[in-house]
Amino acid sequence: MRDSFVHGLSYKTFTYTDLTLSTTDLLTYGEVKISCRIRNPGDRTGAEVVQLYTADPIAHLPRPVTQLTGFARVHLTPGQERQMTFRLHADRLAYTGADLRRVVEPGEITVMIGGTSPMSDCAAP
């Protein structure tokens, strides 16, 4: 059994707050900026791989429960805080339909940002 993505590499705890989306209506060929604040509350410098996950709970065809959609490494000194922003294009949510054509379905997408356990950090529909 493998651990979560990059589990245990920094041995530090980081806090995630203020998840924001630039829009809640993403067009078929559009883009959304997804931001959050990450903070190192500890007394030592550390590195974190900030991970962006998406989920489409009502897709027409079965989709992954959660899908890694982006990631970035950030180094923070003690007490340092930084805003992280991901640019998510609609193509990252597309899949190939039964007729072998690109499909971007209307509906609700859940967005999650976090470290080794994205479900426990920041999430927004």
N, CA, C and O atoms as a Tinker XYZ file with bonds, in Angstrom:
   500  protein
     1  N      0.846000   -1.177000    0.000000    73     2
     2  CA     0.000000    0.000000    0.000000    64     1     3
     3  C      0.891000    1.238000    0.000000    63     2     4     5
     4  O      1.857000    1.304000    0.760000    81     3
     5  N      0.573000    2.226000   -0.849000    73     3     6
     6  CA     1.356000    3.452000   -0.928000    64     5     7
     7  C      0.670000    4.545000   -0.129000    63     6     8     9
     8  O     -0.555000    4.572000   -0.009000    81     7
     9  N      1.477000    5.448000    0.416000    73     7    10
    10  CA     0.950000    6.592000    1.138000    64     9    11
    11  C      0.401000    7.615000    0.165000    63    10    12    13
    12  O      0.559000    7.488000   -1.049000    81    11
    13  N     -0.252000    8.638000    0.719000    73    11    14
    14  CA    -0.745000    9.739000   -0.086000    64    13    15
    15  C      0.410000   10.405000   -0.817000    63    14    16    17
    16  O      1.575000   10.239000   -0.456000    81    15
    17  N      0.067000   11.154000   -1.845000    73    15    18
    18  CA     1.035000   11.885000   -2.644000    64    17    19
    19  C      1.984000   12.678000   -1.750000    63    18    20    21
    20  O      1.525000   13.515000   -0.973000    81    19
    21  N      3.281000   12.443000   -1.833000    73    19    22
    22  CA     4.367000   13.084000   -1.085000    64    21    23
    23  C      4.188000   13.016000    0.431000    63    22    24    25
    24  O      4.711000   13.880000    1.135000    81    23
    25  N      3.492000   12.056000    0.941000    73    23    26
    26  CA     3.256000   11.945000    2.385000    64    25    27
    27  C      4.563000   11.863000    3.159000    63    26    28    29
    28  O      5.443000   11.064000    2.838000    81    27
    29  N      4.677000   12.708000    4.190000    73    27    30
    30  CA     5.787000   12.604000    5.114000    64    29    31
    31  C      7.078000   13.266000    4.707000    63    30    32    33
    32  O      8.072000   13.114000    5.417000    81    31
    33  N      7.126000   13.999000    3.594000    73    31    34
    34  CA     8.386000   14.573000    3.165000    64    33    35
    35  C      8.808000   15.783000    3.982000    63    34    36    37
    36  O     10.008000   16.011000    4.136000    81    35
    37  N      7.882000   16.563000    4.511000    73    35    38
    38  CA     8.293000   17.774000    5.226000    64    37    39
    39  C      8.265000   17.598000    6.746000    63    38    40    41
    40  O      8.934000   18.351000    7.454000    81    39
    41  N      7.522000   16.641000    7.258000    73    39    42
    42  CA     7.399000   16.416000    8.696000    64    41    43
    43  C      6.918000   17.662000    9.425000    63    42    44    45
    44  O      7.271000   17.865000   10.587000    81    43
    45  N      6.139000   18.480000    8.785000    73    43    46
    46  CA     5.620000   19.717000    9.361000    64    45    47
    47  C      4.122000   19.769000    9.126000    63    46    48    49
    48  O      3.581000   19.046000    8.288000    81    47
    49  N      3.463000   20.635000    9.880000    73    47    50
    50  CA     2.050000   20.874000    9.694000    64    49    51
    51  C      1.872000   22.286000    9.166000    63    50    52    53
    52  O      2.446000   23.231000    9.707000    81    51
    53  N      1.089000   22.433000    8.123000    73    51    54
    54  CA     0.795000   23.732000    7.533000    64    53    55
    55  C     -0.701000   23.975000    7.653000    63    54    56    57
    56  O     -1.483000   23.025000    7.690000    81    55
    57  N     -1.105000   25.237000    7.714000    73    55    58
    58  CA    -2.531000   25.551000    7.780000    64    57    59
    59  C     -2.970000   26.162000    6.459000    63    58    60    61
    60  O     -2.242000   26.935000    5.837000    81    59
    61  N     -4.178000   25.796000    6.044000    73    59    62
    62  CA    -4.781000   26.286000    4.808000    64    61    63
    63  C     -6.050000   27.058000    5.163000    63    62    64    65
    64  O     -6.866000   26.583000    5.952000    81    63
    65  N     -6.217000   28.248000    4.581000    73    63    66
    66  CA    -7.410000   29.054000    4.824000    64    65    67
    67  C     -7.783000   29.809000    3.558000    63    66    68    69
    68  O     -7.039000   29.825000    2.578000    81    67
    69  N     -8.952000   30.433000    3.603000    73    67    70
    70  CA    -9.403000   31.401000    2.599000    64    69    71
    71  C     -9.417000   30.870000    1.166000    63    70    72    73
    72  O     -8.873000   31.507000    0.263000    81    71
    73  N    -10.032000   29.717000    0.956000    73    71    74
    74  CA   -10.186000   29.199000   -0.406000    64    73    75
    75  C    -11.138000   30.104000   -1.169000    63    74    76    77
    76  O    -12.260000   30.348000   -0.723000    81    75
    77  N    -10.698000   30.603000   -2.317000    73    75    78
    78  CA   -11.540000   31.469000   -3.149000    64    77    79
    79  C    -11.461000   31.036000   -4.603000    63    78    80    81
    80  O    -10.448000   30.507000   -5.061000    81    79
    81  N    -12.553000   31.273000   -5.317000    73    79    82
    82  CA   -12.640000   31.004000   -6.751000    64    81    83
    83  C    -12.914000   32.317000   -7.459000    63    82    84    85
    84  O    -13.705000   33.128000   -6.977000    81    83
    85  N    -12.262000   32.539000   -8.611000    73    83    86
    86  CA   -12.478000   33.777000   -9.352000    64    85    87
    87  C    -13.863000   33.827000   -9.977000    63    86    88    89
    88  O    -14.378000   34.908000  -10.263000    81    87
    89  N    -14.463000   32.676000  -10.190000    73    87    90
    90  CA   -15.819000   32.590000  -10.730000    64    89    91
    91  C    -16.437000   31.264000  -10.298000    63    90    92    93
    92  O    -15.724000   30.294000  -10.044000    81    91
    93  N    -17.752000   31.229000  -10.215000    73    91    94
    94  CA   -18.430000   29.961000   -9.933000    64    93    95
    95  C    -19.120000   29.424000  -11.186000    63    94    96    97
    96  O    -19.739000   28.361000  -11.151000    81    95
    97  N    -19.012000   30.160000  -12.288000    73    95    98
    98  CA   -19.578000   29.736000  -13.572000    64    97    99
    99  C    -18.447000   29.599000  -14.579000    63    98   100   101
   100  O    -17.975000   30.592000  -15.132000    81    99
   101  N    -18.022000   28.386000  -14.809000    73    99   102
   102  CA   -16.916000   28.111000  -15.718000    64   101   103
   103  C    -17.466000   27.713000  -17.076000    63   102   104   105
   104  O    -18.212000   26.741000  -17.188000    81   103
   105  N    -17.096000   28.466000  -18.112000    73   103   106
   106  CA   -17.531000   28.155000  -19.470000    64   105   107
   107  C    -16.736000   26.976000  -20.028000    63   106   108   109
   108  O    -15.672000   26.641000  -19.508000    81   107
   109  N    -17.246000   26.351000  -21.077000    73   107   110
   110  CA   -16.632000   25.175000  -21.680000    64   109   111
   111  C    -15.164000   25.396000  -22.036000    63   110   112   113
   112  O    -14.346000   24.490000  -21.881000    81   111
   113  N    -14.826000   26.590000  -22.511000    73   111   114
   114  CA   -13.435000   26.893000  -22.847000    64   113   115
   115  C    -12.867000   27.954000  -21.911000    63   114   116   117
   116  O    -11.925000   28.661000  -22.270000    81   115
   117  N    -13.432000   28.066000  -20.727000    73   115   118
   118  CA   -13.022000   29.085000  -19.778000    64   117   119
   119  C    -11.980000   28.600000  -18.787000    63   118   120   121
   120  O    -11.469000   27.483000  -18.864000    81   119
   121  N    -11.691000   29.493000  -17.853000    73   119   122
   122  CA   -10.682000   29.221000  -16.837000    64   121   123
   123  C    -11.131000   29.832000  -15.518000    63   122   124   125
   124  O    -11.802000   30.864000  -15.502000    81   123
   125  N    -10.764000   29.201000  -14.424000    73   123   126
   126  CA   -11.043000   29.720000  -13.093000    64   125   127
   127  C     -9.727000   29.778000  -12.320000    63   126   128   129
   128  O     -8.893000   28.879000  -12.427000    81   127
   129  N     -9.553000   30.843000  -11.544000    73   127   130
   130  CA    -8.394000   30.942000  -10.655000    64   129   131
   131  C     -8.841000   30.495000   -9.270000    63   130   132   133
   132  O     -9.834000   30.992000   -8.739000    81   131
   133  N     -8.106000   29.561000   -8.694000    73   131   134
   134  CA    -8.431000   28.989000   -7.386000    64   133   135
   135  C     -7.283000   29.345000   -6.449000    63   134   136   137
   136  O     -6.133000   28.982000   -6.695000    81   135
   137  N     -7.605000   30.058000   -5.373000    73   135   138
   138  CA    -6.564000   30.535000   -4.458000    64   137   139
   139  C     -6.855000   30.105000   -3.032000    63   138   140   141
   140  O     -8.003000   29.869000   -2.655000    81   139
   141  N     -5.795000   30.011000   -2.253000    73   139   142
   142  CA    -5.908000   29.799000   -0.817000    64   141   143
   143  C     -4.662000   30.373000   -0.163000    63   142   144   145
   144  O     -3.675000   30.675000   -0.835000    81   143
   145  N     -4.718000   30.518000    1.133000    73   143   146
   146  CA    -3.560000   30.973000    1.903000    64   145   147
   147  C     -2.998000   29.764000    2.645000    63   146   148   149
   148  O     -3.741000   28.971000    3.224000    81   147
   149  N     -1.689000   29.642000    2.617000    73   147   150
   150  CA    -1.023000   28.567000    3.344000    64   149   151
   151  C     -0.043000   29.225000    4.320000    63   150   152   153
   152  O      0.637000   30.193000    3.978000    81   151
   153  N      0.014000   28.689000    5.523000    73   151   154
   154  CA     0.841000   29.287000    6.579000    64   153   155
   155  C      1.656000   28.208000    7.274000    63   154   156   157
   156  O      1.188000   27.089000    7.479000    81   155
   157  N      2.883000   28.564000    7.633000    73   155   158
   158  CA     3.746000   27.697000    8.427000    64   157   159
   159  C      3.672000   28.186000    9.873000    63   158   160   161
   160  O      4.345000   29.155000   10.223000    81   159
   161  N      2.869000   27.537000   10.719000    73   159   162
   162  CA     2.723000   27.988000   12.101000    64   161   163
   163  C      3.854000   27.517000   13.015000    63   162   164   165
   164  O      3.899000   27.883000   14.190000    81   163
   165  N      4.758000   26.714000   12.482000    73   163   166
   166  CA     5.801000   26.125000   13.308000    64   165   167
   167  C      6.988000   27.041000   13.557000    63   166   168   169
   168  O      6.976000   28.223000   13.214000    81   167
   169  N      8.013000   26.456000   14.164000    73   167   170
   170  CA     9.206000   27.222000   14.488000    64   169   171
   171  C     10.402000   26.848000   13.612000    63   170   172   173
   172  O     11.534000   27.232000   13.910000    81   171
   173  N     10.156000   26.104000   12.538000    73   171   174
   174  CA    11.214000   25.721000   11.599000    64   173   175
   175  C     10.741000   25.930000   10.163000    63   174   176   177
   176  O      9.551000   25.832000    9.866000    81   175
   177  N     11.690000   26.217000    9.286000    73   175   178
   178  CA    11.388000   26.348000    7.866000    64   177   179
   179  C     10.931000   24.993000    7.335000    63   178   180   181
   180  O     11.434000   23.951000    7.754000    81   179
   181  N      9.983000   25.018000    6.421000    73   179   182
   182  CA     9.493000   23.777000    5.849000    64   181   183
   183  C      9.013000   23.953000    4.425000    63   182   184   185
   184  O      8.790000   25.070000    3.959000    81   183
   185  N      8.859000   22.839000    3.747000    73   183   186
   186  CA     8.356000   22.826000    2.379000    64   185   187
   187  C      7.083000   22.005000    2.336000    63   186   188   189
   188  O      6.955000   21.000000    3.036000    81   187
   189  N      6.152000   22.434000    1.520000    73   187   190
   190  CA     4.877000   21.739000    1.368000    64   189   191
   191  C      4.555000   21.641000   -0.115000    63   190   192   193
   192  O      4.820000   22.572000   -0.875000    81   191
   193  N      3.988000   20.520000   -0.522000    73   191   194
   194  CA     3.466000   20.398000   -1.881000    64   193   195
   195  C      1.969000   20.649000   -1.779000    63   194   196   197
   196  O      1.212000   19.805000   -1.300000    81   195
   197  N      1.559000   21.822000   -2.236000    73   195   198
   198  CA     0.153000   22.209000   -2.216000    64   197   199
   199  C     -0.520000   21.511000   -3.390000    63   198   200   201
   200  O     -0.068000   21.617000   -4.530000    81   199
   201  N     -1.605000   20.796000   -3.103000    73   199   202
   202  CA    -2.254000   19.974000   -4.116000    64   201   203
   203  C     -3.679000   20.450000   -4.393000    63   202   204   205
   204  O     -4.442000   20.733000   -3.469000    81   203
   205  N     -4.022000   20.533000   -5.663000    73   203   206
   206  CA    -5.366000   20.900000   -6.098000    64   205   207
   207  C     -6.057000   19.642000   -6.605000    63   206   208   209
   208  O     -5.561000   18.960000   -7.502000    81   207
   209  N     -7.217000   19.346000   -6.012000    73   207   210
   210  CA    -8.009000   18.195000   -6.413000    64   209   211
   211  C     -9.381000   18.666000   -6.871000    63   210   212   213
   212  O     -9.894000   19.674000   -6.384000    81   211
   213  N     -9.972000   17.936000   -7.806000    73   211   214
   214  CA   -11.346000   18.202000   -8.227000    64   213   215
   215  C    -12.137000   16.902000   -8.159000    63   214   216   217
   216  O    -11.578000   15.807000   -8.206000    81   215
   217  N    -13.444000   17.054000   -8.049000    73   215   218
   218  CA   -14.347000   15.908000   -8.041000    64   217   219
   219  C    -15.629000   16.305000   -8.760000    63   218   220   221
   220  O    -16.113000   17.427000   -8.612000    81   219
   221  N    -16.169000   15.385000   -9.533000    73   219   222
   222  CA   -17.427000   15.594000  -10.254000    64   221   223
   223  C    -18.392000   14.496000   -9.821000    63   222   224   225
   224  O    -18.459000   13.442000  -10.454000    81   223
   225  N    -19.146000   14.739000   -8.740000    73   223   226
   226  CA   -19.973000   13.685000   -8.161000    64   225   227
   227  C    -21.187000   13.275000   -8.994000    63   226   228   229
   228  O    -21.784000   12.232000   -8.730000    81   227
   229  N    -21.565000   14.076000   -9.995000    73   227   230
   230  CA   -22.775000   13.727000  -10.762000    64   229   231
   231  C    -22.502000   13.618000  -12.259000    63   230   232   233
   232  O    -23.395000   13.896000  -13.060000    81   231
   233  N    -21.311000   13.226000  -12.653000    73   231   234
   234  CA   -20.963000   13.093000  -14.068000    64   233   235
   235  C    -21.790000   11.985000  -14.716000    63   234   236   237
   236  O    -22.189000   11.025000  -14.058000    81   235
   237  N    -22.040000   12.137000  -16.018000    73   235   238
   238  CA   -22.809000   11.154000  -16.782000    64   237   239
   239  C    -22.102000    9.796000  -16.805000    63   238   240   241
   240  O    -22.743000    8.756000  -16.655000    81   239
   241  N    -20.786000    9.811000  -16.993000    73   239   242
   242  CA   -19.985000    8.590000  -16.948000    64   241   243
   243  C    -19.195000    8.566000  -15.643000    63   242   244   245
   244  O    -18.887000    9.625000  -15.097000    81   243
   245  N    -18.862000    7.388000  -15.135000    73   243   246
   246  CA   -18.098000    7.320000  -13.888000    64   245   247
   247  C    -16.778000    8.084000  -13.996000    63   246   248   249
   248  O    -16.050000    7.945000  -14.979000    81   247
   249  N    -16.481000    8.882000  -12.987000    73   247   250
   250  CA   -15.268000    9.685000  -12.925000    64   249   251
   251  C    -14.520000    9.331000  -11.640000    63   250   252   253
   252  O    -15.110000    8.745000  -10.732000    81   251
   253  N    -13.245000    9.672000  -11.546000    73   251   254
   254  CA   -12.530000    9.417000  -10.286000    64   253   255
   255  C    -13.216000   10.128000   -9.119000    63   254   256   257
   256  O    -13.786000   11.204000   -9.296000    81   255
   257  N    -13.161000    9.535000   -7.939000    73   255   258
   258  CA   -13.756000   10.155000   -6.757000    64   257   259
   259  C    -13.112000   11.512000   -6.536000    63   258   260   261
   260  O    -13.810000   12.507000   -6.343000    81   259
   261  N    -11.789000   11.560000   -6.563000    73   259   262
   262  CA   -11.050000   12.824000   -6.563000    64   261   263
   263  C     -9.926000   12.679000   -7.577000    63   262   264   265
   264  O     -9.374000   11.594000   -7.764000    81   263
   265  N     -9.599000   13.778000   -8.221000    73   263   266
   266  CA    -8.583000   13.754000   -9.259000    64   265   267
   267  C     -7.564000   14.854000   -8.988000    63   266   268   269
   268  O     -7.933000   16.018000   -8.828000    81   267
   269  N     -6.276000   14.489000   -8.935000    73   267   270
   270  CA    -5.223000   15.480000   -8.779000    64   269   271
   271  C     -5.190000   16.327000  -10.047000    63   270   272   273
   272  O     -4.954000   15.811000  -11.139000    81   271
   273  N     -5.426000   17.628000   -9.897000    73   271   274
   274  CA    -5.555000   18.513000  -11.043000    64   273   275
   275  C     -4.398000   19.504000  -11.138000    63   274   276   277
   276  O     -4.187000   20.104000  -12.192000    81   275
   277  N     -3.648000   19.685000  -10.052000    73   275   278
   278  CA    -2.500000   20.578000  -10.060000    64   277   279
   279  C     -1.750000   20.490000   -8.749000    63   278   280   281
   280  O     -2.294000   20.046000   -7.737000    81   279
   281  N     -0.493000   20.915000   -8.770000    73   279   282
   282  CA     0.289000   20.938000   -7.540000    64   281   283
   283  C      1.437000   21.924000   -7.694000    63   282   284   285
   284  O      1.864000   22.230000   -8.807000    81   283
   285  N      1.932000   22.418000   -6.560000    73   283   286
   286  CA     3.068000   23.339000   -6.538000    64   285   287
   287  C      3.771000   23.221000   -5.191000    63   286   288   289
   288  O      3.123000   23.078000   -4.154000    81   287
   289  N      5.090000   23.282000   -5.213000    73   287   290
   290  CA     5.869000   23.227000   -3.974000    64   289   291
   291  C      6.085000   24.650000   -3.468000    63   290   292   293
   292  O      6.357000   25.562000   -4.249000    81   291
   293  N      5.962000   24.828000   -2.157000    73   291   294
   294  CA     6.186000   26.124000   -1.534000    64   293   295
   295  C      7.075000   25.929000   -0.307000    63   294   296   297
   296  O      6.881000   24.993000    0.469000    81   295
   297  N      8.053000   26.825000   -0.142000    73   295   298
   298  CA     8.935000   26.826000    1.028000    64   297   299
   299  C      8.537000   28.003000    1.901000    63   298   300   301
   300  O      8.434000   29.131000    1.418000    81   299
   301  N      8.311000   27.743000    3.196000    73   299   302
   302  CA     7.888000   28.799000    4.114000    64   301   303
   303  C      8.757000   28.795000    5.368000    63   302   304   305
   304  O      9.042000   27.747000    5.947000    81   303
   305  N      9.168000   29.989000    5.767000    73   303   306
   306  CA     9.911000   30.148000    7.019000    64   305   307
   307  C      8.913000   30.161000    8.170000    63   306   308   309
   308  O      7.711000   30.268000    7.925000    81   307
   309  N      9.365000   30.056000    9.414000    73   307   310
   310  CA     8.440000   30.058000   10.556000    64   309   311
   311  C      7.531000   31.292000   10.551000    63   310   312   313
   312  O      8.004000   32.424000   10.446000    81   311
   313  N      6.229000   31.054000   10.665000    73   311   314
   314  CA     5.242000   32.131000   10.695000    64   313   315
   315  C      4.912000   32.728000    9.343000    63   314   316   317
   316  O      4.003000   33.552000    9.247000    81   315
   317  N      5.617000   32.342000    8.303000    73   315   318
   318  CA     5.376000   32.912000    6.975000    64   317   319
   319  C      4.078000   32.383000    6.388000    63   318   320   321
   320  O      3.701000   31.231000    6.603000    81   319
   321  N      3.406000   33.245000    5.644000    73   319   322
   322  CA     2.141000   32.916000    4.992000    64   321   323
   323  C      2.244000   33.338000    3.531000    63   322   324   325
   324  O      2.869000   34.350000    3.215000    81   323
   325  N      1.632000   32.564000    2.646000    73   323   326
   326  CA     1.676000   32.883000    1.226000    64   325   327
   327  C      0.356000   32.510000    0.567000    63   326   328   329
   328  O     -0.281000   31.519000    0.924000    81   327
   329  N     -0.033000   33.317000   -0.390000    73   327   330
   330  CA    -1.213000   32.983000   -1.179000    64   329   331
   331  C     -0.779000   32.147000   -2.369000    63   330   332   333
   332  O      0.147000   32.513000   -3.092000    81   331
   333  N     -1.450000   31.026000   -2.567000    73   331   334
   334  CA    -1.183000   30.142000   -3.704000    64   333   335
   335  C     -2.363000   30.247000   -4.657000    63   334   336   337
   336  O     -3.515000   30.239000   -4.224000    81   335
   337  N     -2.085000   30.346000   -5.947000    73   335   338
   338  CA    -3.143000   30.441000   -6.947000    64   337   339
   339  C     -2.899000   29.426000   -8.056000    63   338   340   341
   340  O     -1.807000   29.348000   -8.619000    81   339
   341  N     -3.924000   28.658000   -8.355000    73   339   342
   342  CA    -3.905000   27.713000   -9.472000    64   341   343
   343  C     -4.836000   28.243000  -10.548000    63   342   344   345
   344  O     -5.883000   28.813000  -10.241000    81   343
   345  N     -4.465000   28.059000  -11.796000    73   343   346
   346  CA    -5.334000   28.401000  -12.927000    64   345   347
   347  C     -5.849000   27.087000  -13.503000    63   346   348   349
   348  O     -5.079000   26.274000  -14.015000    81   347
   349  N     -7.147000   26.895000  -13.412000    73   347   350
   350  CA    -7.763000   25.644000  -13.862000    64   349   351
   351  C     -8.595000   25.913000  -15.109000    63   350   352   353
   352  O     -9.617000   26.597000  -15.053000    81   351
   353  N     -8.148000   25.370000  -16.229000    73   351   354
   354  CA    -8.889000   25.494000  -17.488000    64   353   355
   355  C     -9.924000   24.373000  -17.560000    63   354   356   357
   356  O     -9.708000   23.283000  -17.029000    81   355
   357  N    -11.028000   24.643000  -18.209000    73   355   358
   358  CA   -12.110000   23.660000  -18.333000    64   357   359
   359  C    -11.636000   22.346000  -18.939000    63   358   360   361
   360  O    -12.206000   21.295000  -18.650000    81   359
   361  N    -10.594000   22.389000  -19.782000    73   359   362
   362  CA   -10.068000   21.160000  -20.382000    64   361   363
   363  C     -9.602000   20.157000  -19.331000    63   362   364   365
   364  O     -9.626000   18.952000  -19.582000    81   363
   365  N     -9.176000   20.631000  -18.158000    73   363   366
   366  CA    -8.720000   19.722000  -17.106000    64   365   367
   367  C     -9.884000   18.939000  -16.495000    63   366   368   369
   368  O     -9.672000   17.947000  -15.799000    81   367
   369  N    -11.116000   19.389000  -16.759000    73   367   370
   370  CA   -12.306000   18.713000  -16.248000    64   369   371
   371  C    -12.993000   17.878000  -17.320000    63   370   372   373
   372  O    -13.973000   17.186000  -17.046000    81   371
   373  N    -12.476000   17.946000  -18.532000    73   371   374
   374  CA   -13.075000   17.227000  -19.660000    64   373   375
   375  C    -12.689000   15.748000  -19.622000    63   374   376   377
   376  O    -11.712000   15.355000  -18.984000    81   375
   377  N    -13.476000   14.954000  -20.314000    73   375   378
   378  CA   -13.149000   13.545000  -20.484000    64   377   379
   379  C    -13.648000   13.103000  -21.850000    63   378   380   381
   380  O    -14.404000   13.823000  -22.503000    81   379
   381  N    -13.231000   11.933000  -22.278000    73   379   382
   382  CA   -13.643000   11.399000  -23.566000    64   381   383
   383  C    -14.929000   10.609000  -23.375000    63   382   384   385
   384  O    -14.986000    9.671000  -22.581000    81   383
   385  N    -15.957000   11.004000  -24.113000    73   383   386
   386  CA   -17.254000   10.349000  -24.004000    64   385   387
   387  C    -17.300000    9.036000  -24.764000    63   386   388   389
   388  O    -16.325000    8.645000  -25.406000    81   387
   389  N    -18.440000    8.355000  -24.687000    73   387   390
   390  CA   -18.621000    7.067000  -25.357000    64   389   391
   391  C    -18.469000    7.184000  -26.872000    63   390   392   393
   392  O    -18.096000    6.220000  -27.540000    81   391
   393  N    -18.763000    8.379000  -27.413000    73   391   394
   394  CA   -18.623000    8.594000  -28.860000    64   393   395
   395  C    -17.231000    9.109000  -29.233000    63   394   396   397
   396  O    -17.020000    9.551000  -30.362000    81   395
   397  N    -16.278000    9.057000  -28.292000    73   395   398
   398  CA   -14.885000    9.467000  -28.456000    64   397   399
   399  C    -14.719000   10.970000  -28.699000    63   398   400   401
   400  O    -13.734000   11.404000  -29.296000    81   399
   401  N    -15.684000   11.753000  -28.234000    73   399   402
   402  CA   -15.599000   13.211000  -28.336000    64   401   403
   403  C    -15.340000   13.804000  -26.956000    63   402   404   405
   404  O    -15.667000   13.210000  -25.928000    81   403
   405  N    -14.745000   14.993000  -26.965000    73   403   406
   406  CA   -14.457000   15.721000  -25.731000    64   405   407
   407  C    -15.769000   16.123000  -25.066000    63   406   408   409
   408  O    -16.666000   16.656000  -25.719000    81   407
   409  N    -15.874000   15.862000  -23.761000    73   407   410
   410  CA   -17.082000   16.188000  -23.024000    64   409   411
   411  C    -16.709000   17.054000  -21.822000    63   410   412   413
   412  O    -15.840000   16.695000  -21.027000    81   411
   413  N    -17.379000   18.195000  -21.707000    73   411   414
   414  CA   -17.330000   19.009000  -20.498000    64   413   415
   415  C    -18.780000   19.183000  -20.092000    63   414   416   417
   416  O    -19.519000   19.958000  -20.699000    81   415
   417  N    -19.182000   18.455000  -19.058000    73   415   418
   418  CA   -20.581000   18.467000  -18.651000    64   417   419
   419  C    -20.906000   19.661000  -17.763000    63   418   420   421
   420  O    -20.074000   20.112000  -16.976000    81   419
   421  N    -22.132000   20.165000  -17.903000    73   419   422
   422  CA   -22.571000   21.166000  -16.927000    64   421   423
   423  C    -22.814000   20.471000  -15.601000    63   422   424   425
   424  O    -23.094000   19.273000  -15.561000    81   423
   425  N    -22.710000   21.212000  -14.539000    73   423   426
   426  CA   -22.959000   20.630000  -13.226000    64   425   427
   427  C    -22.073000   21.265000  -12.181000    63   426   428   429
   428  O    -21.502000   22.337000  -12.384000    81   427
   429  N    -21.972000   20.587000  -11.068000    73   427   430
   430  CA   -21.213000   21.099000   -9.937000    64   429   431
   431  C    -19.915000   20.325000   -9.784000    63   430   432   433
   432  O    -19.912000   19.094000   -9.779000    81   431
   433  N    -18.810000   21.054000   -9.658000    73   431   434
   434  CA   -17.495000   20.467000   -9.440000    64   433   435
   435  C    -17.039000   20.875000   -8.042000    63   434   436   437
   436  O    -17.149000   22.041000   -7.665000    81   435
   437  N    -16.533000   19.923000   -7.283000    73   435   438
   438  CA   -15.973000   20.226000   -5.972000    64   437   439
   439  C    -14.476000   20.454000   -6.140000    63   438   440   441
   440  O    -13.793000   19.691000   -6.824000    81   439
   441  N    -13.975000   21.512000   -5.507000    73   439   442
   442  CA   -12.563000   21.872000   -5.570000    64   441   443
   443  C    -11.977000   21.735000   -4.174000    63   442   444   445
   444  O    -12.561000   22.217000   -3.204000    81   443
   445  N    -10.815000   21.073000   -4.066000    73   443   446
   446  CA   -10.159000   20.881000   -2.777000    64   445   447
   447  C     -8.685000   21.236000   -2.906000    63   446   448   449
   448  O     -8.039000   20.872000   -3.889000    81   447
   449  N     -8.153000   21.940000   -1.923000    73   447   450
   450  CA    -6.730000   22.256000   -1.877000    64   449   451
   451  C     -6.206000   21.806000   -0.523000    63   450   452   453
   452  O     -6.834000   22.044000    0.508000    81   451
   453  N     -5.048000   21.155000   -0.535000    73   451   454
   454  CA    -4.463000   20.732000    0.716000    64   453   455
   455  C     -3.114000   20.090000    0.519000    63   454   456   457
   456  O     -2.549000   20.125000   -0.574000    81   455
   457  N     -2.599000   19.503000    1.583000    73   455   458
   458  CA    -1.320000   18.810000    1.540000    64   457   459
   459  C     -1.544000   17.337000    1.286000    63   458   460   461
   460  O     -2.067000   16.964000    0.236000    81   459
   461  N     -1.162000   16.499000    2.221000    73   459   462
   462  CA    -1.267000   15.052000    2.025000    64   461   463
   463  C     -2.686000   14.530000    2.151000    63   462   464   465
   464  O     -2.972000   13.409000    1.732000    81   463
   465  N     -3.580000   15.329000    2.724000    73   463   466
   466  CA    -4.959000   14.898000    2.880000    64   465   467
   467  C     -5.883000   16.033000    2.444000    63   466   468   469
   468  O     -6.346000   16.803000    3.286000    81   467
   469  N     -6.160000   16.152000    1.141000    73   467   470
   470  CA    -6.912000   17.296000    0.646000    64   469   471
   471  C     -8.315000   17.405000    1.198000    63   470   472   473
   472  O     -8.857000   18.508000    1.262000    81   471
   473  N     -8.920000   16.308000    1.596000    73   471   474
   474  CA   -10.280000   16.352000    2.090000    64   473   475
   475  C    -10.371000   17.064000    3.432000    63   474   476   477
   476  O    -11.456000   17.490000    3.826000    81   475
   477  N     -9.251000   17.201000    4.144000    73   475   478
   478  CA    -9.320000   17.784000    5.477000    64   477   479
   479  C     -8.850000   19.235000    5.526000    63   478   480   481
   480  O     -8.851000   19.830000    6.604000    81   479
   481  N     -8.452000   19.822000    4.416000    73   479   482
   482  CA    -7.918000   21.171000    4.443000    64   481   483
   483  C     -8.947000   22.179000    3.979000    63   482   484   485
   484  O     -9.703000   22.680000    4.813000    81   483
   485  N     -9.023000   22.505000    2.709000    73   483   486
   486  CA    -9.994000   23.491000    2.198000    64   485   487
   487  C    -10.788000   22.855000    1.065000    63   486   488   489
   488  O    -10.212000   22.200000    0.197000    81   487
   489  N    -12.092000   23.039000    1.066000    73   487   490
   490  CA   -12.927000   22.520000   -0.012000    64   489   491
   491  C    -14.039000   23.491000   -0.296000    63   490   492   493
   492  O    -14.525000   24.176000    0.603000    81   491
   493  N    -14.450000   23.553000   -1.570000    73   491   494
   494  CA   -15.558000   24.415000   -1.983000    64   493   495
   495  C    -16.252000   23.801000   -3.176000    63   494   496   497
   496  O    -15.588000   23.302000   -4.085000    81   495
   497  N    -17.600000   23.825000   -3.195000    73   495   498
   498  CA   -18.311000   23.354000   -4.382000    64   497   499
   499  C    -18.280000   24.425000   -5.461000    63   498   500
   500  O    -18.826000   24.223000   -6.546000    81   499
